[in-house]
Amino acid sequence: MRRTLGLFVMAAAAILVIAPPAAAQTEEHDEHNALVVLTGGARVASDQSFHDVVVFDGDVTIDGQVHETLVVFNGDLEVSGTVGGDVVVFNGDVAVRSGASVLGDLASTRDPVIEDGAEVAGEVRKPSKDFFRPLEVFAARAIFWLAATASFLLLGFLLLWLAPRGMDAVARTWETSKGSAALWGVILLIGLPVGAVLVMLTLVGIPFGLGTLFALGLLYSIGYVAGAWAIGRSIVSAPTSRWVAFLAGFAIVRLLGLIPIVGGLVSAVVTVIGLGLAAVTVWRARGTAVTAPA
């Protein structure tokens, strides 16, 4: 069934290669390729073979060979040839004719007709409820990524609008003090939550500790945005617009964030650098303000 789950995700992302008319699909065949049909049904002739077959809408007839998985979402299925893997039909009648072979499971929402002389090597059952789970997980992650992207983007625009010179100062700190910024970023990333918890051990410090913990999300978000801004400004230097520079860095960081494992590391590094840049910039601005003449 794992093969079937992977095939479903592949089919959902195969819009660019989906061809609506079944006739056009059946003129060409390749045992190493998948046949994916959006609407119109499909027929695999006796001299044809495909690696996988997925049909979203329309009746399907298999006289030839499907080496792996056959999935029909809406339509009747008739198998007179051979299917080397699982057969899954969600909405439609299923008939396995005499002489046909299904070497995997046969999963159908309706009771299939299996004629004498037909072979179903696997289990005859209903489709698993877990079939759509990979798509649900993917959709949830995509929605979360889009929501986070919109939030970070809005925060970045807000910082550029409210404190453009401050953001320029962050970019200058990136040019001159990468090492110290990275060090302070690590200290703040670890030290802030640890310090908040330690303060909460005292009765008087509980409100302060809770307030710090609640503020960590905003602080880390500012660090992430500041890191993306610094990267963008290092690529797109002045006098090019600050907005263009931020969008360049932000796009790079968010796209790298889509890569499994690597994306999490990239986000952590960007946040650490941004926190350190913000801290060093604020400290330097404080020192300048103290020593500036009245």
N, C-alpha and C positions, 0 to 999 in steps of 0.2 A: 504493500500500500504506500510505502514511502516513495516509490517510483511514481505512483499516481499523483501524489501530493506535489512533487517537484514538477511534473508535467503540467499540472494546473497552473502553477505560478508562471511557468514558461509561456503557456498559452495566453494568459492574461496580459503578458507583456509583449506579445507577438503581433500587435496591431499592424505594424509596418509590413508584415509579410502575409497578412490575412487576405485571401481573395474570395469575394462573395460567391461568384458562380462556381458550382460544383463541377460543371463540365470542363472548365478551364483547368481546375486542379487535377482532374483525373487524366488529362492528356499527358502529363509528365509525372514520373514517379522515380523515387530513389530510395533504396532500402536503408540509407543512412540519414534521411531527412524526415521531418514530421509533416503531415498533412493537416493544416489548420484551416477550417472553414467557418466564416462568421454566420452566413445564412445561405440557404439553398440546398443543404444536404450534400451528400457525397457518395460516390460508388467507387470501390476498389475492384477493378476487374480481375479475372482469374490470372492474368499474366502480369499483374502489378504487385508491388510490395512497398510498404512504407515502414519506417522505424516506429513512429507513433501517429495516431490519428485523433484529432480533437475537433468536434463539430458542435457549434453553439446552438444552431437552429436548423432543423431539417432532418429528413429521413436518411438513414445510412445503410448501405448494402456492402457487405464484405464478401466478395467471391475470391479475392486473392489472399495476400498475407500481410498481417500487421505484426512486426517483430516484437514490439513491447506493449504499450498501453493503448487502449481504445476508450475514449470518453465521449459520451453524447449527453448534452445538457437538455435539449428539447427536441424530441423526434423519435421515431421508431427505428429499431435496429434489427437487421437480419444478417446472420453470420452463416455463410456457407463455406468459407475458407478457414484460415488458421489465424488465431491471435495468440502470440507468444507470451503475453503478460496478462494484466487485469483488464476486465471489461466493466465500465461503470456507466450506467444510464440513469439519469435523474428523473426525466419526465418522458416516458414513452414505453411502448411494448417492445419486448425482446424475444427473438426467435432464433434458436440455434438449430440449424437444419442437420439432417442425417449426413454424416461424413465430416462435419465441421469439428474443429478443435479449439478449445479455449484452455490454455495451459496455466492460466492464473485463476484468480477469483472472478466470479461473476456477481456484481453488485447492482441491483436494480430496485427501484421503488415499487415496481409492479412484479408480480410473479412471472418469471420467464417461461417460455415454451421451449423445452429441450426434447427434441425428437429422438426416437430410438436410433442408435448408431452415432449419435453426437457425443463428444467427449468434453466434459468440464472437469479439469484436473483439480482445481482449487475449490474453495467454498462458495456455495450459492447463498447470498445474504443480501441484506439491505445496505445501502451506502452508509459509511461511517459518518457520524456527526462531526468527526475531527477533520473531514475532508477540506472544509473551508477555513480551518484554523490558521494555516500559514498565511492566507490572504488577509484574515482579520488582524493578525499580528503585524503584517506589513502595513496595512492601512493605519493601524494605531500608531505605529512608529512614524509613518509619513505625516500624519496629522500633528503629532507632537513636534516633529522637526519643523514643520511649517509655522506652527504657533510660536515656537522658540525663535525662529528666524525673524518673524514679524516683530516680536517683542524686542529683541536685540537691535533690530534695525531702527525701530522707533526710539529706543534709548540713545542710540548713536546720533540720530538726527537731533534729538533734544539737547544732547551735550554740545554738539557743534553749533547749535543755534544760541544756547544760553552762554556758553563759555568758549568761543572760538579761539581766543588768545591762550586760554588754558590748554586747549587741545594742541595748539602749536607748541606750547612749552613741553607737553608730553612727547611730541615728535622730536624735539631737540634733545630731550633726555635720552631718548632711544639712540640718537646718533652719538652721544658722548658717554653714556653710562650704562651700557647693556649689562655688564657683569654685576654691578651693584644693584641694578633694578631686579635682575633675576634672583639675587640673594634675598633682597627684601621681599620679593614676591613669595618665595618659599616660606620665609619666616611668618608673613602675614597669613598665608594660606593655612598653615598648621597652627600658628600661635593664636589666632583669633578664636577659633572654636575651643581650643584647649584652655585658653585664658578665661573664656566665658564660663566654662564648666567649673574651673577652679574657683572663680569668684562666687559662683552660686553655692558653694559649700558653706559660705557664711550667710546668715539670715539677711543681713543688710545688703549683701551683693546680689540677691536673687533677682530683683527688678532689673539691675544693670546687666546681669548675665543673660537673662531672657531677652532683653532688648537687643543685645549684641547678636545672639543666635538668630533672632528674627531678621536682623539687618544683614546677615551674611549673604542671603540670596541677592540682595541689591548690590552689595559690595563686590561680590564675585561677578555679577553681571557687568558692573562698571569696569572691572578689570578685564573681562573678556572683550568688551567694546573698545577699551583703550588699547589693548594689544592688537586688535584688528586694525584700528586706526593707525597705529605706529607702523605696522607692516605695509598698509596701503600708502602712507605718506613716504615711506622709504622707496617704494616703487614708482609712485606718481608724485614727483617733487613739485614744490612751488615754482612758478606762480599758478600752476593748475589748481582748479577749484578744490577746496577742502572736501566738498561733497563727492566729487569724482574719486579722490584719493581714498576716502573712507569706503565707498562702494567697492573699489578694487580690492582692498584688503579684506573687507567683509565677505565678498564673494569667494575669495580664495579660502578663507578659514572655514566658511560654511560648507563648501564643496568637499574640502578635505575631511570635514566632520562626518561625511556620509560613508567613508571607508571604515569597514569593521575593524575594531581594535585600534587601528592607527588614528581613526577619527577621535576617539576618546583621549588618546595621548596628545593629539594636536590641540584639542580644546583645553586640556589641562595646562599645557605649556603656554598657550596664548593667555589664559587667565592669570597664571603666575607672573608672566612678564608684564601684563597690563596692571596688575596690582602693584608690582614693584615700581613701574614707571610712574603711576599716580602718586605713590607714597613719596618717592624721591623728588618728584616735581613739586608737590605740596610743601615738603620740607625746605627745599631751596627757595620757594616763593616766600615762605615764612621768614627765613633768614634775610632775604632781600628786604622784606618789609620792615624788619627790626632795625637794619643798618641804614635804611634810606633816610636822607635828611628831612627835617620837618618842613 
